[in-house]
Amino acid sequence: MGRTPRDSVVKQIYDDLDYAAQWLPRRVDLPAAQYGRVTKSSAWALKSRVALYEGTYGKFRSSTTWQSHLNVAIAAATSVMGEGHTLYANYGGLFQYAGEGPTNTENIFVKVYGVSNAQVILGHNNSRDLENGQMAPTRNLLRLYLYTDGLPAWKMDGTAAAPRSPLFVAEASEPSYNTILDNRDPRVGFTFFRSGEEAYQGPWIPKTSLGERTAFAPKKGFSKADQLVTNAATVDRILIRYGEVLLNFAEAKYELNGSISDADLNLTVNALRTRAGMAAKLTNAFATTNSLDMRDEIRRERTVELALEGFRYDDLIRWKTAEIMLPRELLGAKYITAEWIGTSQSSLNLNSDNVLIVEPLSTRHFRPERDYLYPVPFNEINLSGGNVTQNPNWQ
């Protein structure tokens, strides 16, 4: 057979999730001993994710049906929001053993691992992978976090904000490694290790060895206990959480209407900021007074709240901003001789501000006429007898 129309595929996904939601138990009715099984919330939350993707993907490509998908996203998220879920009190603890179990109602769908590293039913290696650089958070990401006054230094398209937060320190003038981490949204401190903070093998010393290509060390989800074992880490892995559902709701509301009420911002963006310990809140008046673009700020909130959780690439694709954001040089930490103990400046590629260039612009490519879609595997085309055709410009 050839390709099934996109709308038919999406309708089938919605129908399947509606059927699942009809027959699955509610969260409050699931026995504690069955924690980890799917519930109505799981189906609705996944539906909100699918519908937000489809609605925004269509909106920025002139689809005629994008509004209907955003309405689906809002309805599905609203259903989850009526199920008694709450945000876990501690953002950093959410990704640790402390955040496991049925008392944490932010967890909507999780991958449950073994009881402990002494009783491994199924284990993983996440903390050792972090140590070995399988995540490499960049300065590009760090630039997007707000300062404690609620103001940015950079827009979501990577250009300089105007006005900038007075707390911003120009990169050429940063006196230390930790300067870019100072006076920021508290989620910075839960996501990145500071220089001198106890990390993988003692206090973190900036370096690019062990795979830390950017010299920024990812902290989110790192467990010292898990790092000491191989393939026997058992902290649960979150697949869907309530924080994402709130972000789905906020974005769908804004994109559908071109505006969002302060009440909905308090229900979503500001609830996430409060949980993280961020005093500055987003309101329409604050955005207007400080020349902030509301779409940018909702996208920013999603980016920093869900950082390192696997959403970023898909977000850039559906927003149709991958062609802007991906063909850019990737930057890392600033090199300061006294702090980079054991690393010679001559071994690094630095820009004029002494900031590490992790990948130069010359190696970064994205072809918008091709790369918004993956290629169809050649074997699948052959198996279809030619009924399936290759995606544009992949020939």
C-alpha positions as CSV (number, residue, x, y, z in Angstrom):
1,M,0.0,0.0,0.0
2,G,1.0,3.6,-0.4
3,R,0.9,6.3,2.2
4,T,-2.1,6.8,4.5
5,P,-3.2,10.5,4.6
6,R,-1.8,12.3,7.5
7,D,-5.2,13.3,8.8
8,S,-6.3,9.7,8.8
9,V,-3.3,8.7,10.8
10,V,-3.8,11.4,13.4
11,K,-7.5,10.5,13.7
12,Q,-6.6,6.9,14.4
13,I,-4.2,8.0,17.1
14,Y,-7.0,10.1,18.7
15,D,-9.5,7.3,18.4
16,D,-7.1,4.8,20.0
17,L,-6.4,7.1,22.9
18,D,-10.1,7.9,23.4
19,Y,-10.8,4.2,23.5
20,A,-8.0,3.6,26.0
21,A,-9.2,6.5,28.2
22,Q,-12.7,5.0,28.2
23,W,-11.5,1.7,29.7
24,L,-8.5,2.6,31.8
25,P,-8.8,3.4,35.5
26,R,-8.7,6.8,37.0
27,R,-5.5,7.7,38.8
28,V,-7.3,7.8,42.2
29,D,-8.7,4.3,41.6
30,L,-5.4,2.7,40.8
31,P,-4.2,0.6,43.8
32,A,-0.8,1.8,45.1
33,A,0.6,-1.7,44.4
34,Q,-0.1,-1.2,40.7
35,Y,1.7,2.1,40.4
36,G,3.3,2.5,37.0
37,R,0.3,1.1,35.1
38,V,-1.4,3.5,32.6
39,T,-4.5,5.4,33.6
40,K,-7.0,7.7,31.9
41,S,-4.6,10.5,32.6
42,S,-1.9,8.8,30.7
43,A,-4.1,8.5,27.6
44,W,-5.3,12.1,27.8
45,A,-1.8,13.5,28.5
46,L,-0.4,11.7,25.4
47,K,-3.4,13.0,23.4
48,S,-2.6,16.5,24.4
49,R,1.0,16.0,23.3
50,V,0.0,14.7,19.9
51,A,-2.6,17.3,19.3
52,L,-0.3,20.2,20.3
53,Y,2.3,18.9,17.9
54,E,-0.2,18.5,15.1
55,G,-1.9,21.8,15.7
56,T,1.3,23.9,15.8
57,Y,2.9,21.9,13.0
58,G,-0.1,22.7,10.8
59,K,-0.4,26.4,11.9
60,F,3.1,27.2,10.8
61,R,2.6,25.4,7.5
62,S,-0.7,26.9,6.6
63,S,-2.8,23.8,7.3
64,T,-6.6,24.4,7.3
65,T,-7.3,22.1,10.3
66,W,-4.7,23.4,12.8
67,Q,-7.3,25.0,15.1
68,S,-9.2,21.8,15.5
69,H,-6.1,20.0,16.8
70,L,-5.3,22.8,19.3
71,N,-8.9,22.5,20.6
72,V,-8.2,18.8,21.0
73,A,-5.0,19.6,22.9
74,I,-6.8,22.0,25.3
75,A,-9.6,19.5,25.9
76,A,-7.3,16.6,26.6
77,A,-5.1,18.7,28.9
78,T,-8.2,20.0,30.7
79,S,-9.2,16.4,31.3
80,V,-5.9,15.6,32.9
81,M,-6.1,18.8,35.0
82,G,-9.4,17.5,36.4
83,E,-7.8,14.3,37.7
84,G,-6.2,15.7,40.9
85,H,-2.6,15.8,39.7
86,T,-0.3,18.3,41.5
87,L,3.3,19.4,40.8
88,Y,5.9,17.7,42.9
89,A,7.2,20.2,45.5
90,N,10.9,19.9,44.6
91,Y,12.0,20.3,41.0
92,G,15.3,18.6,41.5
93,G,13.9,15.8,43.6
94,L,11.4,15.0,40.9
95,F,14.1,13.1,39.0
96,Q,15.5,11.3,42.0
97,Y,14.5,8.4,44.2
98,A,12.6,10.9,46.4
99,G,10.2,11.5,43.5
100,E,9.2,7.9,42.9
101,G,5.9,6.2,43.8
102,P,2.2,6.9,43.9
103,T,2.4,9.9,46.3
104,N,4.0,11.9,43.5
105,T,1.0,12.7,41.4
106,E,3.1,14.7,38.9
107,N,4.2,11.4,37.5
108,I,1.6,10.4,34.9
109,F,3.5,7.7,33.1
110,V,6.8,6.4,34.2
111,K,9.2,3.5,33.4
112,V,9.5,1.6,36.6
113,Y,12.8,-0.1,37.3
114,G,14.1,-2.5,40.0
115,V,13.5,-2.1,43.7
116,S,17.2,-1.2,44.3
117,N,20.6,-1.9,42.9
118,A,20.7,-4.9,45.2
119,Q,17.4,-6.1,43.8
120,V,17.6,-5.3,40.1
121,I,14.6,-6.4,38.1
122,L,15.5,-4.0,35.3
123,G,18.3,-1.4,35.5
124,H,19.7,1.5,33.5
125,N,22.9,3.6,33.3
126,N,21.6,7.2,33.2
127,S,23.9,8.7,35.8
128,R,27.0,7.1,34.4
129,D,25.9,8.2,30.9
130,L,25.7,11.8,32.3
131,E,29.2,11.5,33.7
132,N,30.4,10.2,30.3
133,G,28.9,13.1,28.3
134,Q,25.9,11.5,26.6
135,M,24.2,14.8,27.3
136,A,26.0,18.0,26.5
137,P,24.0,21.0,27.6
138,T,25.3,24.1,25.8
139,R,25.6,27.8,26.4
140,N,23.0,28.2,23.7
141,L,20.5,26.5,26.1
142,L,21.8,28.5,29.2
143,R,21.2,31.8,27.4
144,L,17.5,31.0,27.3
145,Y,17.0,30.9,31.1
146,L,15.6,34.1,32.6
147,Y,17.3,36.0,35.3
148,T,15.8,36.2,38.8
149,D,14.1,39.5,37.8
150,G,12.0,37.6,35.2
151,L,13.9,39.3,32.3
152,P,15.9,37.6,29.6
153,A,19.2,38.4,28.0
154,W,18.4,36.5,24.8
155,K,15.3,35.9,22.7
156,M,14.1,32.4,21.8
157,D,15.6,32.9,18.3
158,G,19.0,33.3,19.7
159,T,19.3,37.1,19.2
160,A,19.9,39.6,21.9
161,A,16.9,40.7,23.9
162,A,16.1,44.4,24.2
163,P,16.0,45.5,26.9
164,R,18.2,43.0,28.6
165,S,18.0,42.1,32.3
166,P,20.4,44.4,34.2
167,L,21.7,41.2,35.9
168,F,23.2,40.0,32.6
169,V,27.0,40.0,32.4
170,A,28.4,40.2,28.9
171,E,30.2,37.0,28.0
172,A,33.4,38.8,27.2
173,S,33.3,40.2,30.8
174,E,32.4,37.0,32.7
175,P,34.9,36.8,35.5
176,S,34.3,33.1,36.4
177,Y,32.8,29.9,35.1
178,N,29.8,30.3,37.5
179,T,28.9,33.8,36.4
180,I,26.5,32.6,33.7
181,L,24.8,30.4,36.3
182,D,24.4,33.2,38.8
183,N,21.1,35.2,39.4
184,R,19.2,32.9,37.2
185,D,15.9,30.9,37.2
186,P,16.5,28.3,40.0
187,R,16.1,25.5,37.5
188,V,19.6,26.4,36.3
189,G,20.9,25.1,39.6
190,F,18.9,21.9,39.2
191,T,20.1,21.3,35.7
192,F,23.8,22.3,35.7
193,F,26.6,21.6,38.2
194,R,28.5,24.7,39.3
195,S,32.2,24.8,39.4
196,G,33.3,23.4,42.8
197,E,30.0,21.7,43.4
198,E,30.1,18.0,44.3
199,A,29.5,16.2,41.1
200,Y,30.6,13.0,39.4
201,Q,34.0,12.3,40.8
202,G,34.3,15.1,43.5
203,P,33.9,18.8,43.0
204,W,33.2,19.8,39.4
205,I,36.3,21.2,37.6
206,P,35.6,22.5,34.1
207,K,36.9,20.2,31.4
208,T,36.1,18.6,28.1
209,S,37.3,15.1,29.0
210,L,35.0,12.2,29.8
211,G,32.8,13.4,26.9
212,E,31.7,16.7,28.5
213,R,32.2,18.5,25.2
214,T,30.7,21.8,26.4
215,A,32.4,21.8,29.8
216,F,29.0,22.2,31.3
217,A,28.1,19.3,33.4
218,P,24.5,18.1,33.4
219,K,23.0,17.6,36.8
220,K,19.3,16.9,36.2
221,G,18.5,13.3,37.1
222,F,22.1,12.6,38.3
223,S,22.3,10.2,41.3
224,K,25.5,9.5,43.1
225,A,24.2,6.1,44.2
226,D,23.3,5.2,40.6
227,Q,26.7,6.4,39.4
228,L,28.5,3.8,41.5
229,V,26.9,0.9,39.8
230,T,26.9,-0.3,36.1
231,N,23.6,-1.1,34.4
232,A,21.9,-1.4,37.8
233,A,20.5,2.1,38.4
234,T,16.8,1.8,39.3
235,V,15.4,5.3,39.7
236,D,12.3,5.5,37.6
237,R,12.4,7.4,34.3
238,I,9.6,9.8,33.7
239,L,7.9,9.5,30.3
240,I,4.9,11.9,30.8
241,R,4.5,14.3,33.7
242,Y,1.9,16.9,34.8
243,G,4.4,19.8,34.2
244,E,4.3,19.0,30.5
245,V,0.5,18.9,30.4
246,L,0.4,22.4,31.9
247,L,2.8,23.6,29.2
248,N,0.7,21.9,26.5
249,F,-2.4,23.7,27.8
250,A,-0.7,27.1,27.9
251,E,0.8,26.9,24.5
252,A,-2.3,25.5,22.8
253,K,-4.4,28.3,24.4
254,Y,-2.0,31.0,23.2
255,E,-1.6,29.6,19.7
256,L,-5.4,29.1,19.2
257,N,-6.3,32.6,20.4
258,G,-3.2,34.7,19.9
259,S,-3.4,35.6,23.6
260,I,-3.6,34.0,27.0
261,S,-5.3,35.2,30.2
262,D,-3.4,35.9,33.4
263,A,-5.6,33.3,35.1
264,D,-4.3,30.6,32.6
265,L,-0.7,31.8,33.1
266,N,-1.1,31.4,36.8
267,L,-2.5,27.9,36.3
268,T,0.4,26.9,34.1
269,V,3.6,28.9,33.7
270,N,3.5,30.6,37.1
271,A,2.6,27.4,38.9
272,L,5.8,25.9,37.4
273,R,7.8,28.9,38.4
274,T,6.5,28.9,41.9
275,R,7.4,25.2,42.3
276,A,11.0,25.9,41.1
277,G,11.3,28.8,43.5
278,M,11.2,31.6,40.8
279,A,9.7,34.7,42.4
280,A,9.2,36.6,39.1
281,K,5.9,35.7,37.4
282,L,4.7,36.2,33.9
283,T,1.6,38.4,33.3
284,N,0.3,40.3,30.3
285,A,1.2,43.5,32.0
286,F,4.7,42.4,32.8
287,A,5.2,41.3,29.2
288,T,3.9,44.6,27.8
289,T,6.0,46.7,30.2
290,N,9.2,44.9,29.4
291,S,8.6,44.4,25.6
292,L,8.4,40.6,26.0
293,D,6.8,38.5,23.3
294,M,4.2,36.2,24.9
295,R,4.8,33.4,22.5
296,D,8.5,33.6,23.2
297,E,8.0,33.4,26.9
298,I,5.7,30.4,26.8
299,R,8.2,28.6,24.6
300,R,11.0,29.7,26.9
301,E,9.1,28.2,29.9
302,R,8.7,24.9,28.0
303,T,12.4,24.9,27.0
304,V,13.7,25.4,30.5
305,E,11.2,23.3,32.4
306,L,11.6,20.3,30.1
307,A,15.4,20.8,29.4
308,L,17.3,17.5,28.8
309,E,14.0,15.5,28.7
310,G,14.0,14.9,25.0
311,F,11.5,17.5,23.7
312,R,13.7,20.2,22.1
313,Y,14.3,18.8,18.6
314,D,10.6,18.0,18.0
315,D,9.6,21.5,19.3
316,L,11.9,23.2,16.8
317,I,10.5,21.0,14.0
318,R,6.8,21.8,14.8
319,W,7.5,25.5,15.4
320,K,9.3,25.6,12.0
321,T,12.3,27.3,13.7
322,A,14.8,24.4,13.2
323,E,16.1,26.2,10.1
324,I,17.0,29.2,12.3
325,M,18.2,27.5,15.5
326,L,20.1,24.4,14.2
327,P,22.6,26.0,11.7
328,R,24.3,27.9,14.5
329,E,27.6,27.3,16.3
330,L,27.3,25.5,19.5
331,L,29.0,27.2,22.4
332,G,30.2,25.9,25.8
333,A,31.7,27.3,29.0
334,K,34.1,30.2,29.2
335,Y,37.8,29.3,29.6
336,I,39.4,30.8,32.6
337,T,42.9,29.5,33.3
338,A,42.7,29.3,37.1
339,E,39.5,27.3,37.0
340,W,40.2,24.9,34.2
341,I,42.7,22.9,36.2
342,G,44.6,20.5,34.0
343,T,43.3,21.9,30.7
344,S,45.6,23.9,28.4
345,Q,44.0,26.8,26.5
346,S,45.9,25.7,23.4
347,S,43.9,22.4,23.4
348,L,40.6,24.3,23.0
349,N,38.8,26.1,20.1
350,L,37.8,29.4,21.7
351,N,36.1,32.5,20.3
352,S,37.2,36.1,20.9
353,D,35.4,36.1,24.3
354,N,37.3,33.0,25.4
355,V,34.1,31.0,25.1
356,L,34.5,27.4,24.0
357,I,33.3,26.7,20.4
358,V,32.0,23.1,20.6
359,E,30.8,22.9,17.0
360,P,31.7,25.7,14.5
361,L,29.0,27.2,12.2
362,S,30.8,25.6,9.2
363,T,29.7,22.1,10.5
364,R,26.1,23.0,11.3
365,H,23.6,22.4,8.5
366,F,19.8,22.2,8.2
367,R,18.1,22.2,4.8
368,P,14.5,23.4,5.3
369,E,13.3,22.0,1.9
370,R,14.4,18.5,3.1
371,D,15.2,18.2,6.8
372,Y,11.8,18.8,8.4
373,L,11.0,15.2,7.3
374,Y,13.2,12.2,7.8
375,P,14.0,10.0,4.8
376,V,11.9,6.9,4.2
377,P,14.1,3.8,4.6
378,F,14.9,2.5,1.1
379,N,13.9,-1.0,2.2
380,E,10.4,0.2,3.0
381,I,10.1,1.7,-0.5
382,N,11.2,-1.6,-2.1
383,L,8.8,-3.6,0.1
384,S,5.9,-1.4,-1.1
385,G,6.7,-2.1,-4.7
386,G,7.2,1.6,-5.2
387,N,3.8,2.6,-3.8
388,V,5.6,4.5,-1.1
389,T,7.7,7.4,-2.5
390,Q,10.7,9.1,-1.0
391,N,10.3,12.3,0.9
392,P,11.2,15.5,-1.0
393,N,14.9,16.1,-1.7
394,W,16.2,12.9,-0.1
395,Q,16.7,11.3,-3.5
